[in-house]
Amino acid sequence: MELVNTCQSGVNVTISNTQGDILASGHNKTVAVGLNMLAQLFMQGATTSTISYCALGTGTTAPSTNDTILTAESVRSVFTTTAIVNSSVICQTFFPATTCSINVQELGVFGNGATATSGSGTLFAHVLSSYSNTTSPVDLVVSWSISFSSAD
């Protein structure tokens, strides 16, 4: 007898200013290495660490299931707040204007050994979303909502 339980995940991201005005948003592609990292988290004794960093970049290449890094990562910061609400993980990262005065085109979340160093750790999800923060840079708050549901 084979038992199969299917789980679906959806990842959404929003970029807002500190007043809560949404500046850009998008729906992510959860990449293959990210799904593998998630599977490892379910295993007892797994050495995989959780997702903990958000990165912004200027690359415009469409995300692919085979991505392992952002196309052109510019800045990375650790999550400022995290919460579990129902079947969703909510992660927010604060980026001061002085660190993110770029033309934001792509975003990613990283874990499994991720640090503040660009390219470190394992990419979990990658999204394109366009917001230019170059002319009059503002502080940005990037919010990730990773939702899980059963597939019937």
VEXGU-750178 format. One record per residue (C-alpha): residue number from 1; x, y, z; residue in one letter; chain. Coordinates in nm, 2 decimals. Layout:
<nodes>
[node NUM [X Y Z] "a" "A"]
...
</nodes>
This chain:
<nodes>
[node 1 [0.00 0.00 0.00] "m" "A"]
[node 2 [0.13 0.34 -0.09] "e" "A"]
[node 3 [0.02 0.65 0.09] "l" "A"]
[node 4 [0.07 0.98 -0.08] "v" "A"]
[node 5 [0.02 1.32 0.08] "n" "A"]
[node 6 [0.06 1.62 -0.15] "t" "A"]
[node 7 [0.16 1.96 -0.02] "c" "A"]
[node 8 [0.15 2.28 -0.22] "q" "A"]
[node 9 [0.34 2.60 -0.14] "s" "A"]
[node 10 [0.29 2.95 -0.26] "g" "A"]
[node 11 [0.53 3.23 -0.21] "v" "A"]
[node 12 [0.43 3.60 -0.24] "n" "A"]
[node 13 [0.64 3.90 -0.18] "v" "A"]
[node 14 [0.57 4.27 -0.13] "t" "A"]
[node 15 [0.80 4.57 -0.12] "i" "A"]
[node 16 [0.66 4.86 0.09] "s" "A"]
[node 17 [0.79 5.18 0.25] "n" "A"]
[node 18 [0.79 5.22 0.63] "t" "A"]
[node 19 [0.44 5.38 0.61] "q" "A"]
[node 20 [0.30 5.05 0.47] "g" "A"]
[node 21 [0.24 5.17 0.12] "d" "A"]
[node 22 [0.29 4.88 -0.12] "i" "A"]
[node 23 [0.55 4.98 -0.39] "l" "A"]
[node 24 [0.57 4.65 -0.58] "a" "A"]
[node 25 [0.47 4.29 -0.54] "s" "A"]
[node 26 [0.51 3.95 -0.70] "g" "A"]
[node 27 [0.46 3.58 -0.69] "h" "A"]
[node 28 [0.77 3.36 -0.65] "n" "A"]
[node 29 [0.91 3.06 -0.80] "k" "A"]
[node 30 [1.02 2.81 -0.54] "t" "A"]
[node 31 [1.34 2.67 -0.69] "v" "A"]
[node 32 [1.45 2.30 -0.69] "a" "A"]
[node 33 [1.73 2.34 -0.43] "v" "A"]
[node 34 [1.49 2.53 -0.21] "g" "A"]
[node 35 [1.24 2.24 -0.22] "l" "A"]
[node 36 [1.52 2.00 -0.14] "n" "A"]
[node 37 [1.62 2.22 0.16] "m" "A"]
[node 38 [1.25 2.21 0.27] "l" "A"]
[node 39 [1.24 1.83 0.24] "a" "A"]
[node 40 [1.56 1.81 0.45] "q" "A"]
[node 41 [1.40 2.02 0.73] "l" "A"]
[node 42 [1.14 1.75 0.77] "f" "A"]
[node 43 [1.40 1.48 0.83] "m" "A"]
[node 44 [1.49 1.40 1.19] "q" "A"]
[node 45 [1.85 1.51 1.26] "g" "A"]
[node 46 [1.87 1.71 0.94] "a" "A"]
[node 47 [2.16 1.96 0.94] "t" "A"]
[node 48 [1.98 2.21 0.71] "t" "A"]
[node 49 [1.91 2.55 0.87] "s" "A"]
[node 50 [1.60 2.76 0.82] "t" "A"]
[node 51 [1.56 3.04 0.57] "i" "A"]
[node 52 [1.69 3.36 0.73] "s" "A"]
[node 53 [1.81 3.61 0.47] "y" "A"]
[node 54 [1.64 3.83 0.20] "c" "A"]
[node 55 [1.84 3.96 -0.09] "a" "A"]
[node 56 [1.77 4.23 -0.35] "l" "A"]
[node 57 [1.92 4.24 -0.69] "g" "A"]
[node 58 [1.92 4.42 -1.03] "t" "A"]
[node 59 [1.89 4.11 -1.26] "g" "A"]
[node 60 [1.60 4.08 -1.50] "t" "A"]
[node 61 [1.64 3.72 -1.61] "t" "A"]
[node 62 [1.31 3.53 -1.54] "a" "A"]
[node 63 [1.34 3.30 -1.24] "p" "A"]
[node 64 [1.39 2.93 -1.32] "s" "A"]
[node 65 [1.34 2.61 -1.12] "t" "A"]
[node 66 [1.71 2.55 -1.16] "n" "A"]
[node 67 [1.83 2.88 -1.01] "d" "A"]
[node 68 [2.08 2.86 -0.72] "t" "A"]
[node 69 [2.16 3.24 -0.69] "i" "A"]
[node 70 [2.01 3.57 -0.79] "l" "A"]
[node 71 [2.12 3.69 -1.13] "t" "A"]
[node 72 [2.28 4.01 -0.99] "a" "A"]
[node 73 [2.25 4.03 -0.61] "e" "A"]
[node 74 [2.32 4.38 -0.47] "s" "A"]
[node 75 [2.23 4.37 -0.10] "v" "A"]
[node 76 [2.13 4.11 0.16] "r" "A"]
[node 77 [2.00 4.14 0.51] "s" "A"]
[node 78 [1.88 3.90 0.78] "v" "A"]
[node 79 [1.50 3.88 0.85] "f" "A"]
[node 80 [1.39 4.15 1.09] "t" "A"]
[node 81 [1.07 3.97 1.20] "t" "A"]
[node 82 [0.93 3.62 1.15] "t" "A"]
[node 83 [0.59 3.46 1.24] "a" "A"]
[node 84 [0.38 3.16 1.17] "i" "A"]
[node 85 [0.02 3.25 1.10] "v" "A"]
[node 86 [-0.21 2.95 1.03] "n" "A"]
[node 87 [-0.03 2.76 0.76] "s" "A"]
[node 88 [0.19 3.05 0.65] "s" "A"]
[node 89 [0.54 3.17 0.73] "v" "A"]
[node 90 [0.56 3.55 0.73] "i" "A"]
[node 91 [0.92 3.70 0.71] "c" "A"]
[node 92 [1.00 4.07 0.69] "q" "A"]
[node 93 [1.33 4.24 0.62] "t" "A"]
[node 94 [1.41 4.61 0.68] "f" "A"]
[node 95 [1.65 4.77 0.43] "f" "A"]
[node 96 [1.76 5.12 0.52] "p" "A"]
[node 97 [1.76 5.36 0.22] "a" "A"]
[node 98 [2.14 5.39 0.24] "t" "A"]
[node 99 [2.18 5.02 0.17] "t" "A"]
[node 100 [1.92 4.97 -0.10] "c" "A"]
[node 101 [1.93 5.27 -0.34] "s" "A"]
[node 102 [1.92 5.04 -0.64] "i" "A"]
[node 103 [1.67 4.96 -0.92] "n" "A"]
[node 104 [1.52 4.65 -0.75] "v" "A"]
[node 105 [1.44 4.39 -1.02] "q" "A"]
[node 106 [1.47 4.06 -0.83] "e" "A"]
[node 107 [1.44 3.93 -0.48] "l" "A"]
[node 108 [1.53 3.60 -0.31] "g" "A"]
[node 109 [1.52 3.43 0.02] "v" "A"]
[node 110 [1.82 3.22 0.14] "f" "A"]
[node 111 [1.89 2.97 0.42] "g" "A"]
[node 112 [2.11 2.66 0.49] "n" "A"]
[node 113 [2.43 2.84 0.58] "g" "A"]
[node 114 [2.33 3.18 0.44] "a" "A"]
[node 115 [2.51 3.48 0.58] "t" "A"]
[node 116 [2.53 3.85 0.49] "a" "A"]
[node 117 [2.77 3.76 0.21] "t" "A"]
[node 118 [2.63 3.76 -0.14] "s" "A"]
[node 119 [2.59 3.42 -0.28] "g" "A"]
[node 120 [2.61 3.23 0.05] "s" "A"]
[node 121 [2.36 2.96 0.15] "g" "A"]
[node 122 [2.08 2.80 -0.04] "t" "A"]
[node 123 [1.83 2.99 -0.25] "l" "A"]
[node 124 [1.47 2.90 -0.15] "f" "A"]
[node 125 [1.26 3.13 -0.37] "a" "A"]
[node 126 [1.33 3.38 -0.65] "h" "A"]
[node 127 [1.10 3.65 -0.79] "v" "A"]
[node 128 [1.11 3.94 -1.04] "l" "A"]
[node 129 [0.95 4.26 -0.92] "s" "A"]
[node 130 [1.03 4.61 -1.04] "s" "A"]
[node 131 [1.08 4.91 -0.81] "y" "A"]
[node 132 [1.34 5.18 -0.87] "s" "A"]
[node 133 [1.47 5.32 -0.54] "n" "A"]
[node 134 [1.74 5.53 -0.70] "t" "A"]
[node 135 [1.61 5.89 -0.74] "t" "A"]
[node 136 [1.49 5.96 -0.39] "s" "A"]
[node 137 [1.58 5.64 -0.19] "p" "A"]
[node 138 [1.34 5.53 0.09] "v" "A"]
[node 139 [1.37 5.27 0.35] "d" "A"]
[node 140 [1.22 4.94 0.22] "l" "A"]
[node 141 [1.03 4.66 0.41] "v" "A"]
[node 142 [1.03 4.34 0.21] "v" "A"]
[node 143 [0.76 4.09 0.32] "s" "A"]
[node 144 [0.75 3.72 0.22] "w" "A"]
[node 145 [0.45 3.51 0.28] "s" "A"]
[node 146 [0.51 3.14 0.23] "i" "A"]
[node 147 [0.19 2.94 0.24] "s" "A"]
[node 148 [0.13 2.57 0.26] "f" "A"]
[node 149 [-0.19 2.38 0.18] "s" "A"]
[node 150 [-0.29 2.03 0.10] "s" "A"]
[node 151 [-0.36 1.94 -0.26] "a" "A"]
[node 152 [-0.68 1.75 -0.29] "d" "A"]
</nodes>
